Amino acid sequence: PSVPYLIASSYQGNESPPVLVACIRNPVDQAISWWKYENNAISWGESIGLKEWDTGLRSPQYPPKTIADALELSRSDFVLKAYSNAEKLVKELIQRDDDRNTSSATKSLFKLFTGDIKRLPSWAITWPAGQLSSIGRSCNYARNIERYNHVFSTAFEGKQSGASNIGNSTERNCNNNVATSKQKIPNDTSMDHSEETRHTNTQNQIGFVHVVPIECQSSGRALNLAIRPMLDQCVQRCVHRRKLSYETVMLTMDCAINRLCESFEMTRRNPSAMLSNLEKEPSQEDIAMLHKCFEKETDWYSSNF
């Protein structure tokens, strides 16, 4: 919750906004991958003797025992308050720094941390209340991208177009009732892997954020189309500051991109390996529940990528 403000505050004066990249995947796949990754990390931690939890920082419900518990925790008052407090802290610190320094050129992340605060408190760092408490948030691309665009639109007013529309599930669709085994699980909504059908170009920029689907990392041509708009924006910033020739720099970048992508080979990351703790392996009921929870986000992802 604090990161958009900290990034924006680190760019001084008339500097252009940074190039933001969001690498996304099918929301249900992401939720399952996140669940497995964090639970395997917990198992590893326990294997070296890390078995006590700071319940004051994480809540007595952490770590959640099931995906349903994780979704419920991510929407609990405890977690909502943790995110709200972290955002409020950084907003107030940055605003206080702005009030003291009327010149925007003096506003910086470094000034913030050499003034009133040396480090963020533990409850205000990334993933307040624990990584698994974010499982209902990390797959909500609409809300997350909208947060960054809102902060950056304020910080860099007039320097970027507004964000386009993006699907967003309401919380009532994400109830805590686990689906029964009789419920039909929707077909896999991940994108057709043929390069001709994939939309990976400048239209995949939503406000300040370049959106790159994970499938691009398995196709050289798709990766080329996804990378070029981002590097183009970086080159424009570079030539403006260093008075270089845009055409010359971009030609060099194009050659490097083409060379990289011609020989590029990568399989899909995070294959569906079994959890070390089989009791926490996602069930068909869990997957059905996640499809219901992220129905609108999945529809948006499938139709755009």
Secondary structure, DSSP 8 states (H G I E B T S, - for coil): --HHHHHHHTS-TT-----EEEEE--HHHHHHHHHHHHHHHHHHHHHTT-----HHHH-TT-S-SSHHHHHHHHTSHHHHHHHHHHHHHHHHHHHHHHHH--SGGG--HHHHHTTT-SS--GGGSSSTT-GGGGTTTTT-HHHHHHHHHHHHHHHTTTSS----------GGGS-S----TTS-----------GGG---SGGGEETTEEEEEGGGGG-HHHHHHHHHHHHHHHHHHHHHHHT--HHHHHHHHHHHHHHHHHT-----SS-----SSGGGS--HHHHHHHHHHTHHHHHHHHHH-
